[in-house]
């Protein structure tokens, strides 16, 4: 059972919906711009967490 008292971190990021599904759950670092993002994608959903 989930207990929020054990959460180390909680953030809200926008969810992008993809046109083509991603078959395997994918985690990647994206630094294609001047910023760095931790990107996670699966099925038709993608989230990018900014890292500093």
Buried (B, 14 or more C-beta within 10 A) or exposed (E): EEEEEEEEEEEEEEEEEEEEEBEEEEEEEEEEEEEBBBBBBBEEEBBBEEEE
